[in-house]
Amino acid sequence: MPKTFLIDTTRCTACRGCQLACKEWHDLPANETKQTGSHQNPPDLNPNNLKIVRFREHLDKDGVVVWNFFPDQCRHCLEPPCKGQADTSVEGAMIQDEKTGAVLATEKTAQLSEEDAQSVIEACPYNIPRLDKKTKRLTKCDMCFDRVSAGMQPICVKTCPTGTMAFGEREDMLNMARNRLETVLKEFPKAFLADYKDVNVIYLLAEEKEHYYEYAAS
């Protein structure tokens, strides 16, 4: 039975603890970034940031500013198209662990040509993998595979102070997601579970996906 995340965006305060904890656990270096007019930083996923909190704002019908936060990461698809695409060029470049469901970019991704690597990136419906130009490898969230294999939670889940994130057996997380949705609908009538039948990272969104991120849901 694969492991699954539940990310309830209605509880996210954009503290970015998950983003920083991921960076620290994976011992990733700092990025040189620029102010782009948004609180979101860095502007996008990159080889040194496997998870970022995306910021979106819009005006509601009463002219009140509404903030939506989206902790973005690999969805660990049940049938990952990135793996299928990679297998056409270098078998084993992308693998899926049978026990956890984690989709992993291996050292063999360095054997992909730049064109083939771009094809793998474009195969992802959530725009997740990034190419590290220094190592020539593809990078992405690995579900904290070392921690999960040792019976621990992913570091982002462990760090989250608001209960935005939960992690466990897929059926347990699906039940939790449905219960959370039922509760959230009282305040957010447009709330829904994004792509929950296809992925192991289930997002509970309070509004339509266009109020979050272009690739929030497929």
NORDA-V277447 format. One record per pair of residues at least 24 apart in sequence whose ideal C-beta (glycine too) atoms are under 6 Angstrom apart, sorted by the first residue. I is the first residue (numbers start at 1). J is the second residue. If there is no record, write none. Layout:
i: (I:I)
j: (J:J)
This chain:
i: (1:1:2:2:2:3:3:4:4:4:5:5:6:6:6:6:6:7:7:7:8:8:8:9:10:10:11:11:11:12:12:13:14:14:16:17:18:18:18:18:19:19:19:21:21:21:22:22:22:25:45:46:47:47:47:50:51:54:56:56:58:68:68:70:70:70:73:74:74:74:75:75:75:76:76:76:76:76:76:77:78:81:82:82:82:85:85:85:86:89:100:101:102:102:104:105:105:109:109:110:110:125:126:127:177:180)
j: (169:170:101:170:200:100:101:170:173:200:167:201:166:173:176:177:202:71:165:203:164:180:204:205:184:206:162:163:164:69:164:162:53:69:53:159:71:156:159:160:51:52:53:155:156:159:50:51:156:155:130:130:130:132:139:141:141:213:211:212:211:211:212:212:213:216:141:128:140:141:126:199:201:101:102:103:143:200:201:199:198:123:120:123:124:119:120:123:120:116:148:200:143:145:142:138:140:137:138:136:137:218:215:215:202:204)
